[in-house]
Amino acid sequence: MAAKLSASPPLVTVKDVSMRFNQIEALKDISFQVAGGSIFGLVGSDGAGKSTLLRLVATMIKPSRGEIFVDGFNVVTERRKVKNVIGYMPQRFGLYQDLTVEENMEFFMDIFNIPRAERKKRKEKYLGFSNLLPFVDRFAGNLSGGMKQKLGLACVLVHEPKVLILDEPTNGVDPVSRREFWEILESMKKEGMTILVSTAYLDEGEICDELALMHQSIILETAKPKIMRGKFETLEEAIIEKITEVDQEVAHDTFQF
């Protein structure tokens, strides 16, 4: 099923994108748009291509075919401009374990050339959001998993990007920390930030404004969570049913003589 494009003004546009790694087709004819000031979630099976897609949007790799635009800039031909408006947090975010919380924040503010006059305000804002102000002197290596993820998010947010790109940011994090992490995302959305996030937790998918369901390198459906859930009681039940139907069709076509 072709992805339906959003009617709202898009801040991210992915158009007919495919990605091959030698003989492996990681993505096939992917199209969708992300409205400004919204949370757009990628959900689906492992190996569906979600991480590859996010890396493409974040300018980390180039698509084999198709175009991607972020805030009107082409991610291939205007890569530097795109990098100025995005914040990207991969699954393994590079915190420095032997630096304190505050030192990690200072390091990333150095990278993003944050003016000295702005640093105290931004540090208090984003560490405050993350409930990390009482732990500014603690080494990052001594933080819990949930606190590390929140520190990683704070470090990504210090340059206040227009578009935040997160690859399964709460994977393996305890339920309380997951909830706190998403409260931060909802706060950033209220401030006008656009968020593109992949998640393995479908209760998080329910929080998104729109979802793309990925499976076998394609998008099966793009819809609001309530619409994607349909007649089922939970989003998980709906997605399992949709993926099972696709796999059964593929098996039938493969073995039909």
N, C-alpha and C positions, 0 to 999 in steps of 0.2 A: 504494500500500500504506500503510495507516495506521501511524503510529509507535507502537511498543509502549512503554508506560510502564514505568519502572524499578520493581522490587519493593523496592528500598532506600529508606530515608527520603529524600525529595528536599529539596534546598536551593533549587533553581530549578524552577519549574513553568510551562510554557507551554501554554496551553489554548485550542485553536480560534482561533488568532490569524491575522488577515488584515490586510494593509496595502496601501492604494491611494494612489498619487500621481496625482491627476486620473484619466486613463483607464488608467493603468498599474497592473496588479495585481502588486506586488512580492512579496507573500507570500499564500498561500492555505491556510487551515485547518491551520495548523502546531500540532502538539502534541508535547511530549516532557517528560521530567523529568531532572534532573541530581542524582545521589545525592551527598550530602555527602562531602567528602574524596576526590572522584574527578576525573579529567580527562575532559571530554566534548568531542569534536571535531566540528566542522562541516566537511565536505568536499563537493566537487562542482564543477559547471561555473561559469565566470565568469558573473556576472549572475543567479545562481540565487536571490539574496536573503540570502546569509550576512551581509553587512555590515549590511543593514537589520535583520535579526533581532537581531544583537548590539547595535545602537543602541537597539532597543526594550527589551531586557533592561537596558541601562545607563541607562534613563530619558531618553535624548536626544530621543526622539520618542514619540508616543502611537499605539497600534495603532488601526486603523479598526474592528476587531472583535476580541473575545476578551479573555482575561485573562492576565497574567503576574505571578507571585509570586516574590520573592527573600527567603529566610529568613522566609517567612510574610507579608511585606509586599507590598501591591499596588503595582506600579511607577507607576501613574497616580495613585491616591488617597493613597498614602503615599510619594510620591517622595523626600521629605527623609530618611525613615528608610532607604529603600533605598540612597540615595547614601552613607549612613554605613557600610554594610556591604559595598560593592563597590569594586573598583579597575578602571578601564577604560582600556585602551590601544588607541586607534584606529590605523589604518594609518599616519597621519601624526601622530605624537605631538609635542606642543609643547615640545620642549627649547629652552632659550635658548642660541643658538649663541655669544653673546659673554659668557656666564658659564662659569666653570670647572665641572668635575664636582662639586666640593664645594658651590659656590654654587647649582647647580641643585638639589642635594639639600636645602640649607637653604631654598630658595624653596618647594619642595613641602612641607617640614615646617612652614613658616609657614602655608601654605594649609590644611593638615590640623590645625593647632593642636597639634602634637606637643609635649608638655612638655619644657622645657629639660633636665631630668634624664634624659630618655629619648634625646635626640638623638644623643649620642656612640655609645651602644650600637647604635642602629638603623643609623646611618651605617656603622659598622664591619661590622655583620652583612650588610647588603644590598650594600654595595660590595665586601665580601669575597666573597660569593656570586658576584658579577659579575666578580671579578678586576680591579676598578677602583681598588683602594686605592693602587697605585703611580702613579695618574694623576689624583689629586684636584685638582692645580693646572693640569691641561690644560684649555684651552677646549673646550667641547662641539663647537664647529664644526671642531675639529682632530682629532676622533676618527674612527676608521674606522666604516663602516656597522654592523658587528657590535657595536662598542663603544657606539655611539649607542643601539642597540636595548636593550642590556643596561643602560645608564644609564636609559633610559626605563622599563624594568621596575623597576629599583631605586627610581625616583621614585614609581611607582605603589604599590609595596609598603610604603613608609615608614609608612603608617597601618594596616598589617596587616589588610587586608580579609578578610572571610569568603569572598567570592566574587571571583575574578579573571577579568576578561573581556578577551580579547585577539583583535584582528582581524588575522589574517595577520602576526604579529609578526616572522617571520623572512623575509619576502618580499624577495628580492634580497640576502640575507646569505650570506656564504661558508659552506661546509659545516662548518668547524671551529667558527665562531661559532654556527651553528645548533645543533650538538651541545651546546655550552656553555650556550646559552639553555635548551634542554630539560632539561639537568641541573639548572638552577635550578628549573624548573617541577616536576620530580620531587621535589626537596628540599622545595619548598613543599607539595606534596601529602602528603608524609610527615609534615609538621607539622600536617596537617588542613585545609589550604586546599582549596576547591572551585574548579576551573578550567574555564571555558567558552572554547574557542579555535577559531578558524577557521584552516585552513591549506591552502596550495596544494601542499604536499609530502606525498605519501602515506606516505613512510617515517616522518614525524612522526605521521601518522594511526595507524600501527601501535602507537605508544606509548600512545595514548589507551585509557582503560578502555572507552569506548563511543563510537560514531560515529553521526552522522546524515548520510546522503547526500542532498544537495539538488540539485534540477534543475528548471528552469522554475517557480520560486516555490513548490515543494512539497517535502516530504520523501518520498523514494522508499523509504527503509529506515532503520531504527534498529537497530543490533546491535553486538556486540563485534567488533573488527577481524577476529579469526580466523573468526568466523561469516560476516561480510560477505565475506571473501576466498573462502570456500567451496572449490570444486574448483580454483581458479586458484592459480598459483604466487605471484603478487603481488597486493596490494590494488589496484594500478593497473590490472591486467588485468581484475579483477572489476568495478571501477567503470566502466571504459570499456565493458564488455559490457552492464552494466545501463542505462547512459545511452543507448547505441546502440539497445537494444531499445525503450526508451521513445520515442525519436525516430522509429523506424521505425513504431511503432504509431500515433503522431500523424500521420505522413505518410500512412499507409494510410487512416486515418479521414477525413483532410482531402480526399483526392483520390478517394475511393470514390464511384461514381455509382450 
